[in-house]
Amino acid sequence: MDPDQSLLERAYLDAVERVDDLDEARGRILDAAYEQFCRMGIQRSTMEDVARRARVSRITVYRRFATKDLLVEHVVRREFRRYFEVFLTDIQQAETVADRVVFGFVSSLRAIRRNPLIGGLMAAEPDLLMPSMLGDGGQTLATVRQFVAGQLRQEQRAGNLPGDLDADLVAEMMVRVSASFLAIPSKVVDLDDDEQLAAVARQFLVPMLRPE
């Protein structure tokens, strides 16, 4: 594991490379920790709570995850990995590049906000999650930007976007718009209204695909 990689970057690479954890005890611990954190929150949960819910010894938990912080990171990382896996499959259903941009924007906000663990952490314990996502010198945003830019370049190669489109700049703007909605609540846009989010994407994100 590269210590310089952000949590989200590792999750994305897991999804792309189809990483599959074959350690049964480790999987049980992650499942138990996810359920424990969703029910009680991270700050109120202990490693002993996780061990009890997983029906393993506390030593077994510590052998797989030396600290609670490490366990939290792996649980959150697995949730992001699952999101990326679904996203990479579902986005293929959109018929046009504009539809894919709209779908990506709406589904990203919906999936993250409605995830019982990640959405709950962002609402109740943002100091535990947001620093890892946004306070890493821009590394996490850069990871997502690279992913979006890669998708845009695929569209360029397929002839669906102009060749002179600055994929990196467009991806940067799209990611920053999405991140701002996740990090800062909006009093104008209802983030739980998929139709409103889709309208925002069509009005402000889709026009970025047509360079002047």
BELZIPE-V176009 format. One record per residue. N is the residue number from 0. SS is DSSP state (2 for helix, 1 for strand, 0 for the rest). PSI is psi as a letter, one per 40 degrees, with the letter a starting at -180 (NA if undefined). Layout:
n & ss & psi
N & SS & PSI
N & SS & PSI
This chain:
n & ss & psi
0 & 0 & h
1 & 0 & h
2 & 0 & e
3 & 0 & e
4 & 0 & i
5 & 0 & i
6 & 2 & d
7 & 2 & d
8 & 2 & d
9 & 2 & d
10 & 2 & d
11 & 2 & d
12 & 2 & d
13 & 2 & d
14 & 2 & d
15 & 2 & d
16 & 0 & e
17 & 0 & f
18 & 0 & h
19 & 0 & h
20 & 0 & h
21 & 0 & e
22 & 0 & h
23 & 2 & d
24 & 2 & d
25 & 2 & d
26 & 2 & d
27 & 2 & d
28 & 2 & d
29 & 2 & d
30 & 2 & d
31 & 2 & d
32 & 2 & d
33 & 2 & d
34 & 2 & d
35 & 2 & d
36 & 2 & d
37 & 2 & d
38 & 2 & d
39 & 2 & e
40 & 0 & i
41 & 0 & d
42 & 0 & d
43 & 0 & e
44 & 0 & i
45 & 0 & i
46 & 2 & d
47 & 2 & d
48 & 2 & d
49 & 2 & d
50 & 2 & d
51 & 2 & d
52 & 2 & d
53 & 2 & e
54 & 0 & f
55 & 0 & i
56 & 0 & i
57 & 2 & d
58 & 2 & d
59 & 2 & d
60 & 2 & d
61 & 2 & d
62 & 2 & d
63 & 2 & d
64 & 0 & h
65 & 0 & d
66 & 0 & i
67 & 2 & d
68 & 2 & d
69 & 2 & d
70 & 2 & d
71 & 2 & d
72 & 2 & d
73 & 2 & d
74 & 2 & d
75 & 2 & d
76 & 2 & d
77 & 2 & d
78 & 2 & d
79 & 2 & d
80 & 2 & d
81 & 2 & d
82 & 2 & d
83 & 2 & d
84 & 2 & d
85 & 2 & d
86 & 2 & d
87 & 2 & d
88 & 2 & d
89 & 2 & d
90 & 2 & d
91 & 2 & e
92 & 2 & d
93 & 0 & i
94 & 0 & d
95 & 0 & i
96 & 2 & d
97 & 2 & d
98 & 2 & d
99 & 2 & d
100 & 2 & d
101 & 2 & d
102 & 2 & d
103 & 2 & d
104 & 2 & d
105 & 2 & d
106 & 2 & d
107 & 2 & d
108 & 2 & d
109 & 2 & d
110 & 2 & d
111 & 2 & d
112 & 2 & d
113 & 2 & e
114 & 0 & h
115 & 0 & d
116 & 0 & d
117 & 2 & d
118 & 2 & d
119 & 2 & d
120 & 2 & d
121 & 2 & d
122 & 2 & d
123 & 2 & d
124 & 0 & f
125 & 2 & d
126 & 2 & e
127 & 2 & d
128 & 2 & d
129 & 2 & d
130 & 2 & d
131 & 2 & d
132 & 2 & d
133 & 2 & e
134 & 0 & f
135 & 0 & f
136 & 0 & f
137 & 0 & e
138 & 2 & d
139 & 2 & d
140 & 2 & d
141 & 2 & d
142 & 2 & d
143 & 2 & d
144 & 2 & d
145 & 2 & d
146 & 2 & d
147 & 2 & d
148 & 2 & d
149 & 2 & d
150 & 2 & d
151 & 2 & d
152 & 2 & d
153 & 2 & d
154 & 2 & d
155 & 2 & d
156 & 2 & d
157 & 0 & e
158 & 0 & e
159 & 0 & e
160 & 0 & i
161 & 0 & i
162 & 0 & d
163 & 0 & e
164 & 0 & h
165 & 0 & g
166 & 2 & d
167 & 2 & d
168 & 2 & d
169 & 2 & d
170 & 2 & d
171 & 2 & d
172 & 2 & d
173 & 2 & d
174 & 2 & d
175 & 2 & d
176 & 2 & d
177 & 2 & d
178 & 2 & d
179 & 2 & d
180 & 2 & d
181 & 2 & d
182 & 2 & d
183 & 0 & h
184 & 0 & i
185 & 0 & h
186 & 0 & e
187 & 0 & d
188 & 0 & h
189 & 0 & h
190 & 0 & e
191 & 0 & e
192 & 0 & h
193 & 2 & d
194 & 2 & d
195 & 2 & d
196 & 2 & d
197 & 2 & d
198 & 2 & d
199 & 2 & d
200 & 2 & d
201 & 2 & d
202 & 2 & d
203 & 2 & d
204 & 2 & d
205 & 2 & d
206 & 2 & d
207 & 2 & e
208 & 2 & e
209 & 0 & g
210 & 0 & i
211 & 0 & NA
